[in-house]
Amino acid sequence: MSTPHEVDAVVVGAGQAGLSGAYFLRRFGLDLVVLDREDGPGGAWRHRSPTLTMEKIHGIFDLPGVPRSGAPDPSRPAAEAVPEYYADYERRTGLPIVRPVTVRAVTRGPGDRLVVATSDGAWAARAVVNATGTWTRPHWPYYPGAADFGGRQLHYADYRGPDEFAGLRVVVVGGGHSAAHVLSEIAGVAASTLWVTRRPPEFRDGDFDLDERRAAVARVEARVRAGLPPQSVVGATGLGSSVVVRQALVKGALERLPMFREMIPGGVAWDDGTTAEADAIVWATGFRSALDHLAPLRLRAPGGGIVMDGTRVVAEPRLHLIGYGPSASTVGANRAGRAAAQEIRRLLAASPAAA
């Protein structure tokens, strides 16, 4: 086995949170490397549906230190515009990014080091910033009869636009903006649409201002401080008056039904015996944090989550999670990146590396 590369800090992931953390770590004079599993810049944005245009997303905050030059064309696919911005940012900052690299495990090493084992060797770091997001962990809830359903099932992560649903009867599951995005596009193309959610959706007039977004972030932060699995920030805010919500409302696609009891060969069935025929089910049911590579550290609390103090993992102070819980939104990622870098700088200053 080759000797691990030694650095002050390893950042895992080069999405917005990872780039933000890396920018501030380098600004504070630390030796670092960013390990990214993608073939190129853009993080999860590279995989979004080509029909998700810039006008349909909540907005992308500027990465630290290098503001964007002008607003992006609202009609451009986010899967093109955002990676293009990230690529320009990487060029202009010169951050040390290694890709494509898959991080397989993070373990406690000798001395003050955490060892990051990857598909391309290992890195021994005095601190690790994990910014792996959620896109690679789509959540598929289980319902009875799933194996017997005769139509197509797909998660929102695999949605690529309305054309493939032309003439089909489609059930969309989920109460967030992902479901609204799908419904806004397939309504009028599909033969019929049904929208089902576990809880009645909460609609809000207007967009969220910065104070409201920060309040939602604070509610999620309270959960992770208690060691509970983080609720999504979007889930804590409800459905605002976004482009996709307005389009779906105009098409009459947001008439919500309660969650079905089971899936049957030709569709879905509810507790009262009502059934609906369906050719396809789109599960817009969110994502879970991609943290499997941290399993060797045994961080999970009895409540199922990871106890956090800000971005710092209480059970392992050398590890910071950004893009997790309260920082899993564009409004939180930059602030979390700076906070993590500041804490790591203090930690390393208090414990100088052995000569």
C-alpha positions as CSV (number, residue, x, y, z in Angstrom):
1,M,0.0,0.0,0.0
2,S,1.4,3.4,-1.0
3,T,2.0,6.1,1.6
4,P,-0.9,8.5,1.9
5,H,-0.4,12.1,0.7
6,E,-0.3,14.4,3.7
7,V,-2.2,17.7,3.7
8,D,-3.8,20.0,6.2
9,A,-7.3,19.4,4.9
10,V,-9.2,17.3,2.4
11,V,-12.5,18.5,0.9
12,V,-14.7,15.8,-0.4
13,G,-17.0,17.1,-3.2
14,A,-16.7,20.1,-5.5
15,G,-20.3,21.4,-5.6
16,Q,-21.1,24.8,-4.2
17,A,-20.5,23.8,-0.6
18,G,-17.2,22.1,-1.4
19,L,-15.9,25.0,-3.5
20,S,-16.9,27.4,-0.8
21,G,-15.1,25.5,1.9
22,A,-12.0,25.1,-0.2
23,Y,-11.8,28.8,-1.1
24,F,-11.8,29.8,2.6
25,L,-9.4,27.0,3.7
26,R,-6.9,28.2,1.1
27,R,-7.5,31.9,2.0
28,F,-6.6,31.0,5.6
29,G,-3.3,29.6,4.3
30,L,-4.0,25.9,4.7
31,D,-2.6,23.1,2.4
32,L,-5.6,21.3,0.9
33,V,-6.9,19.1,-1.8
34,V,-10.5,18.8,-3.2
35,L,-11.5,15.3,-4.3
36,D,-14.5,15.2,-6.7
37,R,-16.2,12.1,-8.2
38,E,-17.5,13.9,-11.3
39,D,-15.7,14.0,-14.6
40,G,-16.0,17.8,-14.7
41,P,-17.2,20.9,-12.8
42,G,-20.8,21.4,-11.7
43,G,-21.5,18.8,-9.0
44,A,-25.0,17.5,-9.1
45,W,-26.1,20.2,-11.4
46,R,-24.5,18.3,-14.3
47,H,-27.3,15.6,-13.9
48,R,-30.4,17.8,-13.8
49,S,-33.1,17.5,-16.4
50,P,-32.4,19.6,-19.5
51,T,-35.9,21.1,-19.1
52,L,-35.0,22.7,-15.7
53,T,-34.0,26.1,-16.9
54,M,-32.4,28.9,-14.8
55,E,-35.8,30.7,-14.4
56,K,-37.2,27.6,-12.7
57,I,-34.7,27.2,-10.0
58,H,-34.5,29.0,-6.6
59,G,-31.4,30.8,-7.6
60,I,-27.7,30.3,-7.4
61,F,-25.7,32.4,-4.9
62,D,-22.3,33.6,-6.1
63,L,-19.4,31.5,-4.9
64,P,-17.1,33.4,-2.6
65,G,-14.4,35.7,-3.9
66,V,-15.4,35.6,-7.6
67,P,-18.8,37.0,-8.4
68,R,-20.5,36.1,-11.7
69,S,-20.3,38.5,-14.6
70,G,-23.9,39.2,-15.3
71,A,-27.1,37.2,-14.8
72,P,-27.4,33.9,-16.7
73,D,-29.9,33.6,-19.6
74,P,-33.2,32.5,-17.8
75,S,-34.0,30.1,-20.7
76,R,-30.7,28.2,-20.4
77,P,-30.7,24.7,-18.8
78,A,-29.3,24.8,-15.3
79,A,-27.3,21.7,-16.2
80,E,-25.4,23.8,-18.6
81,A,-25.3,27.3,-17.0
82,V,-24.3,26.3,-13.5
83,P,-21.4,23.9,-14.4
84,E,-20.2,26.6,-16.8
85,Y,-20.1,29.0,-13.9
86,Y,-18.4,26.5,-11.6
87,A,-15.8,25.7,-14.3
88,D,-15.0,29.4,-14.7
89,Y,-14.7,29.7,-10.9
90,E,-12.3,26.8,-10.7
91,R,-10.1,28.3,-13.4
92,R,-10.1,31.7,-11.8
93,T,-9.3,30.5,-8.3
94,G,-7.0,27.7,-9.2
95,L,-8.3,25.5,-6.4
96,P,-6.4,22.1,-6.3
97,I,-9.2,19.8,-7.5
98,V,-8.5,16.1,-8.3
99,R,-11.2,14.3,-10.4
100,P,-12.6,11.9,-11.1
101,V,-11.9,10.3,-7.7
102,T,-14.3,8.2,-5.6
103,V,-13.9,8.4,-1.9
104,R,-14.4,5.0,-0.4
105,A,-13.9,5.5,3.3
106,V,-12.7,7.9,5.9
107,T,-11.0,6.4,8.9
108,R,-9.1,7.5,12.0
109,G,-5.4,7.2,11.2
110,P,-2.3,7.5,13.3
111,G,-1.6,10.7,15.3
112,D,-3.9,13.6,14.4
113,R,-4.8,12.3,11.0
114,L,-8.0,11.2,9.3
115,V,-7.2,8.9,6.4
116,V,-9.3,9.3,3.2
117,A,-9.2,6.2,1.1
118,T,-10.1,6.7,-2.6
119,S,-10.1,5.0,-6.0
120,D,-6.7,6.8,-6.6
121,G,-4.7,6.3,-3.4
122,A,-5.1,7.7,0.1
123,W,-4.8,11.1,1.7
124,A,-3.9,11.7,5.4
125,A,-5.5,15.0,6.6
126,R,-5.6,16.8,9.9
127,A,-9.2,17.8,9.0
128,V,-11.8,16.7,6.5
129,V,-14.6,18.8,5.1
130,N,-17.3,16.6,3.7
131,A,-19.5,18.2,1.0
132,T,-21.0,15.2,-0.9
133,G,-24.5,16.5,-1.0
134,T,-27.5,14.2,-1.6
135,W,-28.0,13.7,-5.4
136,T,-26.4,10.2,-5.4
137,R,-28.8,9.0,-2.7
138,P,-32.4,9.3,-4.1
139,H,-35.0,8.3,-1.6
140,W,-37.5,5.6,-2.8
141,P,-40.1,5.0,-0.1
142,Y,-41.6,1.5,0.0
143,Y,-45.3,0.8,-0.6
144,P,-47.0,-2.6,-0.8
145,G,-47.4,-3.9,-4.3
146,A,-44.4,-2.1,-5.8
147,A,-43.0,-5.3,-7.4
148,D,-46.4,-6.0,-9.0
149,F,-47.0,-2.6,-10.6
150,G,-47.0,-3.1,-14.4
151,G,-45.9,0.4,-15.4
152,R,-42.8,2.4,-15.2
153,Q,-41.3,3.8,-12.0
154,L,-38.6,6.4,-11.8
155,H,-37.2,8.8,-9.3
156,Y,-37.0,12.6,-9.9
157,A,-33.2,12.1,-10.3
158,D,-33.9,10.3,-13.6
159,Y,-36.5,12.7,-14.9
160,R,-35.4,14.2,-18.2
161,G,-38.5,16.1,-19.4
162,P,-42.1,15.6,-20.4
163,D,-41.8,14.0,-23.9
164,E,-41.5,10.5,-22.6
165,F,-44.8,10.8,-20.8
166,A,-46.9,11.8,-23.8
167,G,-50.2,10.0,-23.7
168,L,-49.5,8.3,-20.4
169,R,-51.4,8.3,-17.1
170,V,-48.9,9.5,-14.6
171,V,-48.9,9.6,-10.8
172,V,-46.4,12.1,-9.2
173,V,-45.5,11.5,-5.6
174,G,-44.0,14.2,-3.4
175,G,-44.9,17.5,-1.9
176,G,-41.9,19.7,-2.9
177,H,-40.7,21.8,-5.8
178,S,-39.4,18.7,-7.6
179,A,-42.9,17.4,-7.9
180,A,-44.2,20.8,-9.0
181,H,-41.5,20.9,-11.6
182,V,-42.6,17.5,-13.1
183,L,-46.3,18.4,-12.9
184,S,-45.7,21.8,-14.5
185,E,-44.2,20.1,-17.6
186,I,-46.1,16.9,-18.1
187,A,-49.6,18.3,-17.5
188,G,-51.2,18.7,-20.9
189,V,-48.6,16.3,-22.4
190,A,-49.6,13.2,-20.4
191,A,-53.1,11.8,-20.8
192,S,-53.7,12.5,-17.1
193,T,-51.8,13.4,-14.0
194,L,-52.4,12.7,-10.3
195,W,-50.5,14.4,-7.5
196,V,-50.3,12.6,-4.2
197,T,-48.5,13.6,-1.0
198,R,-48.3,12.2,2.6
199,R,-49.2,15.5,4.1
200,P,-51.3,18.4,2.7
201,P,-48.9,20.8,0.9
202,E,-48.3,24.3,2.4
203,F,-48.5,27.0,-0.2
204,R,-47.0,30.4,0.4
205,D,-47.6,33.7,-1.4
206,G,-44.6,35.3,-2.9
207,D,-40.9,34.3,-2.7
208,F,-39.0,33.8,0.6
209,D,-36.9,36.8,1.6
210,L,-33.5,36.3,3.2
211,D,-34.8,36.4,6.8
212,E,-37.4,33.7,6.1
213,R,-34.8,31.5,4.5
214,R,-32.5,31.9,7.5
215,A,-35.4,31.1,9.8
216,A,-36.0,27.8,7.9
217,V,-32.3,27.0,8.1
218,A,-32.4,27.6,11.9
219,R,-35.2,25.0,12.2
220,V,-33.2,22.4,10.4
221,E,-30.1,23.2,12.5
222,A,-32.1,22.5,15.6
223,R,-32.7,19.0,14.4
224,V,-29.1,18.2,13.7
225,R,-28.0,19.6,17.0
226,A,-30.3,17.1,18.6
227,G,-28.9,14.2,16.5
228,L,-32.0,13.8,14.4
229,P,-31.9,13.2,10.6
230,P,-32.0,16.6,8.9
231,Q,-35.3,17.8,7.4
232,S,-34.8,19.5,4.0
233,V,-34.7,23.3,4.1
234,V,-37.3,23.3,1.3
235,G,-39.5,21.0,3.3
236,A,-39.3,23.5,6.2
237,T,-40.5,26.4,4.0
238,G,-43.4,25.0,2.0
239,L,-44.1,25.7,-1.7
240,G,-43.5,29.3,-2.6
241,S,-44.7,31.1,-5.6
242,S,-42.0,29.8,-8.0
243,V,-42.2,29.6,-11.8
244,V,-42.9,25.9,-11.7
245,V,-45.6,26.2,-9.0
246,R,-47.3,29.0,-11.0
247,Q,-47.2,27.0,-14.2
248,A,-48.6,23.8,-12.5
249,L,-51.4,25.9,-10.9
250,V,-52.3,27.4,-14.3
251,K,-52.5,23.9,-15.7
252,G,-54.7,22.6,-12.8
253,A,-52.1,20.1,-11.9
254,L,-51.8,20.8,-8.2
255,E,-55.1,19.3,-7.0
256,R,-53.6,17.1,-4.3
257,L,-54.8,13.6,-3.3
258,P,-53.7,11.8,-0.1
259,M,-51.1,9.1,-0.3
260,F,-52.3,5.8,-1.7
261,R,-52.2,2.7,0.4
262,E,-50.6,0.3,-2.2
263,M,-49.7,-0.2,-5.7
264,I,-51.6,-2.6,-7.9
265,P,-50.7,-4.1,-11.3
266,G,-52.6,-1.4,-13.2
267,G,-52.2,1.6,-10.9
268,V,-52.6,2.6,-7.2
269,A,-55.3,2.0,-4.5
270,W,-56.4,4.0,-1.5
271,D,-57.7,2.9,1.9
272,D,-61.3,3.5,1.0
273,G,-61.1,1.2,-2.0
274,T,-60.7,3.9,-4.6
275,T,-58.3,3.0,-7.4
276,A,-56.6,5.0,-10.2
277,E,-55.1,3.6,-13.3
278,A,-51.5,4.6,-14.0
279,D,-48.9,3.9,-16.6
280,A,-46.0,5.6,-14.8
281,I,-45.2,6.8,-11.3
282,V,-42.6,9.5,-10.7
283,W,-41.2,9.5,-7.2
284,A,-40.3,13.1,-6.4
285,T,-39.6,12.0,-2.8
286,G,-36.3,13.7,-2.1
287,F,-32.8,12.5,-1.3
288,R,-30.7,11.4,1.6
289,S,-27.2,12.6,2.6
290,A,-24.5,10.7,0.8
291,L,-22.4,9.7,3.8
292,D,-21.7,6.0,3.5
293,H,-18.0,6.6,3.2
294,L,-18.1,8.0,6.8
295,A,-19.5,4.8,8.2
296,P,-16.2,3.7,9.7
297,L,-16.2,6.7,12.0
298,R,-19.5,5.5,13.7
299,L,-21.0,9.0,13.9
300,R,-24.7,8.1,14.0
301,A,-26.6,9.1,17.2
302,P,-29.5,7.1,18.7
303,G,-31.9,9.4,16.9
304,G,-30.6,8.3,13.5
305,G,-28.7,11.6,12.7
306,I,-25.3,13.0,13.3
307,V,-25.0,15.4,16.3
308,M,-23.6,18.7,14.9
309,D,-22.4,21.9,16.4
310,G,-22.6,24.3,13.5
311,T,-20.7,22.4,10.8
312,R,-18.5,20.4,13.2
313,V,-19.3,16.8,14.0
314,V,-19.4,16.5,17.8
315,A,-18.2,12.9,17.8
316,E,-15.2,13.8,15.5
317,P,-14.1,17.4,15.8
318,R,-11.7,17.0,12.8
319,L,-14.7,16.4,10.5
320,H,-17.0,19.1,9.2
321,L,-20.2,18.5,7.2
322,I,-21.3,21.3,4.8
323,G,-24.2,20.9,2.4
324,Y,-25.7,18.8,5.2
325,G,-28.8,19.8,7.1
326,P,-28.9,23.5,7.6
327,S,-26.3,24.2,4.9
328,A,-28.0,22.0,2.3
329,S,-29.2,25.1,0.4
330,T,-27.6,27.8,-1.7
331,V,-28.2,30.4,1.0
332,G,-26.4,28.3,3.6
333,A,-23.5,26.7,1.7
334,N,-21.2,29.8,1.5
335,R,-21.7,30.7,5.1
336,A,-21.1,27.1,6.2
337,G,-17.9,26.9,4.1
338,R,-16.4,29.9,5.8
339,A,-17.5,28.7,9.2
340,A,-15.9,25.3,8.7
341,A,-12.7,26.8,7.4
342,Q,-12.5,29.2,10.4
343,E,-12.9,26.3,12.9
344,I,-10.4,24.1,11.1
345,R,-7.9,27.0,11.2
346,R,-8.4,27.4,15.0
347,L,-8.1,23.6,15.5
348,L,-4.9,23.3,13.6
349,A,-3.4,26.3,15.2
350,A,-4.1,24.8,18.6
351,S,-2.5,21.5,17.7
352,P,0.5,22.1,15.5
353,A,1.5,19.2,13.3
354,A,4.2,16.9,14.5
355,A,7.6,17.7,12.9
